[in-house]
């Protein structure tokens, strides 16, 4: 393997930590939203502000999921164009699958 293609020694651990961070970020976003809701309810005295905070937390969690999906899709699109995997791009018709096998 040439020097530019060499992967770091702990590459798999780093990739796993990145995937784990998505789950943690979802929980943290919701907890921050709930915390903001509690603070706003106590400070301003309106009960509906708690639910606004919960909504913001859930929206932030969904945004984290969308960003992770787009990042993963971009990585897979790069892999699709890699010459090593070009033969996997061929689409075959599923209708004649029974005839082949």
N, C-alpha and C positions, 0 to 999 in steps of 0.2 A: 504494500500500500504506500503510495507516495505521501510526502509530507503534508500537502494541503488537504488530503482526504482522511488523514489520521484523526480519529475521534478521541476526545479526552478520556482519560482512564475512568472517570466517574460519570460518563455520559448518560448511562441508563438511570443512575440515581437522580441526576438532575432532571431528566425527562419525567421520571416518576413524581418528583417533588412538584414539578410544574402542574401535572395533572391533579395532584392532591391539593394544590393551592386553589384550584377552582372550587372544590367543595368547601374549603375553609372560607373563601371569599364570599360564598353565598350565605353562609351562616353569619359571618361578620357583618355583611351588608344589612341583613334583616335585623340583627341585634342593634346595630347603630340606628336604624330607622325606628325601632321600638324605643330606644333610649331617647332619641330626639322627640318622639311623640310624648313620652312621659314628661320630659322637661318642659315642652311647650304647653302641655295641659296644666302643669303646676304653675308655670309662670304667667300664662294668660288666663287660666281659669275656664277654658272651654274643653269639654270632654271630647268633642269631635277631632281636636288636634292630635290626640293619641292615634286615631285611625289614619290621619294624614301621614304621620310618621311611619306607621306600619306600611302604608301604601308606598311611601318613598323607599323604604327598605326593600320591599319586594320588587319594586321597579329597578332598583340598583342591582339586585341579584339577577334579574332577568337580563339586564344589560351586560353583566359579567358573562353570562352564558352565551349571549349573542356574540360578544367579542371573542370568546374562546372558540366558538364554532367557526367564525370567519378566519381566525388565525390557523386553525387546524385544516380548514378547507384550502387555504392558500398553500400550506405545506404539502398537502396531497396533490394539488394542481401542479406544483413544482415537480413532485415525484412522477406524476403522469408523463411529463415531458422528458424525463430522464431516459437516455438511450438504452440503458440496461433493462428497462421495463416496457419498451415500446411494443413488444409482441403481445402484451396484455391488453393493449388498447383496441385490438380488433374485436368488433362486435359481431357475434354470430346469431343467426336466427334460431330461436328456441323451438320452432315448429318441427325442425328435422332432427331434434335431439334423439328421439326414439329410434330413428333409422340408423344413426351412427353407432349407438351403443346397444 
